[in-house]
Amino acid sequence: MTSAKKRMLYISNNAVPLPSQITDGGQLRLYSLASAIAKEPNHIIISAVIRTRFVAMNFALNFAMNFPLLRFMIMGLDVLLRRPDVVFLSYPNFPFFLRERSQRFGPFSRSFLFLLGICKHFRRFRMIVDADDLISAEITAYTRATERRGSVNGKHVFAFERSLFSLADVIWVISANEAEWIRRTSQVDGKFLVVPNGNLRSDLVPEPLTKDKIRFVYAGALYRDRREIVHLLKVFNSLDAPDIELYLMGAGGEWIPRDLLGPNVRYLGRLTHREAEGYVRACDVGLILYTSEERFFEIMPFPVKLALYITNELPVVSLDSPSIAKFVHEKGIGLTTTPELLSEEILRIAHNDTLRRNFKANCRKIRNEYYFDTIFNKAICISLKKLFRDP
């Protein structure tokens, strides 16, 4: 059997969003992976709104939505009946207990992995896990609850990840740093494939913004990195440069003091990805605010916003997170700086058209590598060749 004929089953506990519903990088990756698998000739997708070809199982799943253990047992039975050759599991979109206030569902999620392991043994299918943003890294790096996805039990998280990754045949990671984290925390090795973040292809028309300004943009979650966001706003308020504007967009910005939103700051709040990209495409420079003290983005050093800027040909000004700074320098797509020197670098790139054009040209050279269709099509091909070596 050739790899093109393999029967693929994709599981995510979250519903796969429509493009118009995507509001963050996790949803963007989820949608893009499901879309890539959907283009394969023999695929099935199971998400939170689960539909199967077994009528009785549809009824059972609808009944079991509020009964986690029963739901996971039915999902396990569904996998068994479908007879897949490859199961893709999207993490952290799968273990919903990690996003709940209560932790009583933790053992139930692990019980599904036990059932999945039994199915894997008897059906002899292979399993690919897209690790994405590791929740173990998140709860380790972010000590303040306001910067995490919710109150989660670290014991359950690490135990779940160890069970999950030991079951996988291939683990997709965003970077080599993430592979090293999994190797240390879950004691697995030799299963990794680097699959970075990306962006959707789009023929979106830019927002009609004023032409007489140099526009900087920060697109991302605003509930994290509050110190850096406050510093950024203070920098823009202190600039004696009426030709420079900042566009600030993302979820969780309700805490931002309104006195920091000066005349050259446009606060747009939470937008869909499509809406945000319309503004990004109309801007001139993209900002990344992760510093050398940012532990999470040393483990996951390729945020979706970086791919968003590259694919829209925006030069980057990044703070000094080591791995991101190294990437920006090696690719020649922007400047890196410390928080103390941020205002100087903003003025430098804003008032140097030649510098911006050079960075923009370098973004154009590499942008095709950072579209999700390119990334996932390549990853699926490599993974299937690893798992099923044709004679």
N, C-alpha and C positions, 0 to 999 in steps of 0.2 A: 504493500500500500504506500503510495507516495504521500508526502507531507501535505500536498494540496487537497487530498481527500480525507484528511483527518477530521473527525467530528469534534468540534470545539464547544465547550460549555463555559459561559462566563457568569460569575456570581458576584453580585454586590448587594449589600443590605440596603443601600440607598437607591432610590429610584434614579434611573439615568435621566438627567434633565434634558430639555430641549435647548437648543442654542440660545434662544431668547430668555431662558430662565437662569443661565449661568451667572453667578455673582462672585465666585472666588476661584482660586487656582485649583483647589481639590476637585471641584465640580467640573472644571475645564478638562482636567486629566481624565476623570471618570468618563465623561462624554466622549472624549477623543479615543480612549481605549476601546470603549464599547462600539464606537463607529468603525474603528479599524477591524475589530473582530467580525462585525456585521458584514464587512465586505468579503470575508472568506466564504468559499462556496458551501460550507457545511457547518453552520454555527447555530447556537442557541444562547439566548441571554436571559438570565434570571436576575431580577432586581427586587427592590422592596415591594413593588406592585407586581406580584408574581403571577404569570399566566402559564399554564402547562397544557399539554395536549390530553391530559387525563382529567376528565370532568370532575370526578370525585375528589381529586387532589386539589383542584381549584376551590371547591367548596370547603375542603378541610383547611386550606391555607387562609382563606378569608375568616373562618371561624377561629383560627389559631393566632391571629395577629397580636392579641394581647396575652398570649400564653407562650413565652419564649421557648421553653423546653420542647413543647409540642410542635411549635413552628420549626425549630431546628431539626427535629426528628423527621418531619414531613419533607423538609428540604433535602435531608440526607437520603430519604427514600426516593425522592425525585431524581437525584443524581444517579442513584442505583438503577432506576428504570430507564434512564435515557441512554445508557451505555456509551458515554463519551470516550474519546481517545485522549483528549487534553481538557483539563479544567483550569480556567483562569480565575484567580480569586483576587479581588481588588481590596487592598488594605491601605488605609484604615477605614474605608467605606463599609467594610463588612461588620466588625464587632460593635453593634449599636450600643451595647451596654457601656461603652467608654464615653458616650455622649449623654448618658442618663445621670440624673442626680443620685439615684440609688445604685448601689453596687451589687445588689442581690442577683443580678442577671449574669455576673461574670462567669460563674461555673457553667451556666447554660451555654454560653458561647463556646467554651472549651469542650463541652459535651458534643457540640456539632462537629468540632474537629476530630473527636474520637470516632464519630459515625462516619465522617468523611474518610478517615484513615481505614476503616473497615471496608468501605466501598472501594477505596483505592486498591486495597489488597485483593479483593475478589474480582473486580472489574479490570484491574491492571492498567488503569489510566495513568497518565502523567499529569503533574500539577505545576503550574506557573503562578507565582505570587508577585504582584506589583506592590512593592513595599511602600512607595511614595513617602509621605511625611510621617516618620515613625513617631508614634505617640509616646513610646518610652523615652525617646530623645527630647520630646517636647516637655514632658513632666519633669525631666531631669534639668533641662536648661532654664525653664521658666519657673521660678520659685513663687512668683506672685500669681494669685488666682486670676487676676484681671487679664493676664497675658496668655492664659491657657484656654482650651476649648471648654473646660468645665471641671468640676471636682471629680477626679478620677482616682482609683485605687491603684497605686503603683505595683503592688503585689500581683494583682490580677493582670495588669498590662504586661509585665515582664513574663509571667507564666504563659499567657496567651501567645505572645510573640515567639517564645521558645517552642511551643507546641506547633505553631503555624509554620515556622521556618524549617523545623526538622522534618515536616511532612512534605515540603516543597522539593521539586526536582530542579527548578530554576527560580532564582530570586532576582527580580528586576529592582535595581537600586538607582537612585538619582546620581550618585557619585561614588567614587572609590572610598571616600570618607564614610559614607553610609554603610558600605559593605564592611568596613573595618569595625564599625559600631555593632553591627549584627553579629559579626564574627566573635566579638568579645562578650556580648550580652546573651547571645543565644547558642554559642558554641557550635556553629555550623561553618562550613568552609567549602570552597570549590564550586559553589552553585551560582555565582553572581554574574549578572550582565548589567552593565551601566546603560540606563535608559533615561536620559535627562528630561527635564521639563521643556515644554514648547508652547506654541500658540496655534490657533486655528488660521487657516488661509481665509482671506476675506477680501472682497472688493468694496469694502465699506468706504463711503464718502466722508472725509474729515469734517468735523464740526466747523462752521463758518466763523472763525475767531478773527479778531482784529489783526491786521497785517503789520502794524507798526510796533509790535512788541516781540521780545524774545521770551518764549513761554517755556517754563520748567514744569514738569509734572511728577507727582508722586502718586502712584496707583498701588494700593494694597491695604491690608488690614490695619486700621488705625487704633485698635485697642491694644496693640503691642508697641513696644519701643517708644513709649510715651516721652521719655526724656529726650530722645533724638528728634521726635516730631516737634516738641516744644522748642528745642534748639533751632530747628529748621525755620520755624515760624518767626522766631526772634531775629534770625539772620535776615530773612526777607523784609521784616519790618525796619531793620536798621540800614538797609541798602539805600544809598543815595543814587538811585538809578530808576527813574520813572518808566524806562523802556523795558523793565524786567517784570514778569508776572509768574506767580506760582499757582498751579492747578492741583488741588489736593482732593483725592477721591478714595473712598473705601468705606467698609462697614466699621461701626464701633467708634465713630468720632464724636459722639455726643458729649464726651468729657472735655473736649477742647475749649478753653476759655475764649469767649467771643472777642475779648480785647486783643487777642493775638491774631485775629483775622483782619489784618490791616487792608488798606486800599489796593495793594498789589497782590492780595491773596484771594483766590476763588475757591471756596470750599463747596464741593459738589455732593458730599455725603456718599451714601450707598448707591451704586449704579450696577446695572447688569454688565457683563463682560463686553457685550456689543456696544453699549452706550459708552463705557469707559474707553474702549478702543477708538471710538470716534473722536474723543478729546485727545487721546495719546497721539493719534495720527496727525492731529493739527498742531501739536507742540514741537518744540525744537530740541529739548534735552530731557532725558529721564533721570530721576534720582533714586538712589538706593541707600538706605540709612542704617545698614548693619555695620557694627563696629568690631574691632578686634576683641571686645569683651562679649560678643554675641555668640554664645556656645552653640545654639541651635543651628545657626547657619554656617558653622564650621562642619557640622555633621551633614547638613543638607545645603551644600553651597551653590545651589542653582535654583533660585526662586523663579516662579512663573513670570514675575514682572521683568526679569532680565531678558527672557525670551520675548516678552511683549515689546520691550524697547528695541531689541535687535531686529525683529521681523518688521517693525514699523520704521526702521532705519533712524532711530534716535540715538545720538551720542549719549553716553552715560557719565554721570558724576556719582561716584560711589564713595561711601566712607570706607574705613580701612579693615573690613573683614578680610582676613588673609587670603582665603581661597577665591573669593569673588574679585578681590583686587588683582590677584595673579592672573585670573582669566581676562579681566578688562585690559590689563597691560599686554598680555600675550597676543590677544586678538586686535589690539590697537583700536578699541571702540570708545575710549573715553579717558577720564581722569579719575584718580583716586586721591583721597585726602583724609586728614583727621578732622574731627569735629571743630577743633580750634581754628583750622585753616579753611573751613568750608566756604565762608563768604568770599575769600580771595579766589578760590577756584571757580565759584559761580560767576564772578565778575570776569575772570580770565576767559572762560569759554563763551560767555555771553557776548563779549566784545571782540572776539576773534573769529570772523567768518571762515577764514581758511582752515583753522583748527576744526571747527564743526563740520566743514565739508569733508575733510580727510577722515574724520571718525565716521561720518555718515557713509562714505564710500566703503569703508571697511565693514560696516554692518551689512551693506548690500552684498558684499562678497560671500558672507557666511549665513545669510538669513535663511536660505533654503534648508540648512541643516537643523533649524530650530522650529520647524513646523511639525505639529504632532503627527500628521499623516506620514511624513517622511520617517520620523523617529519610530513610530509603532510598527509600520510596515517592515522596516528593517529588523526591529527587535523580534517580531513574530517569526520572520524568516530564519533568523539566526537560531532562535530558541527551538524551532521545530527541527532544524538540521541537527542540533545537539541531541535532541530527544529521540529522533527517529532517523538514524543514519541509513539512507537508502543504499542497497547493494549496487 
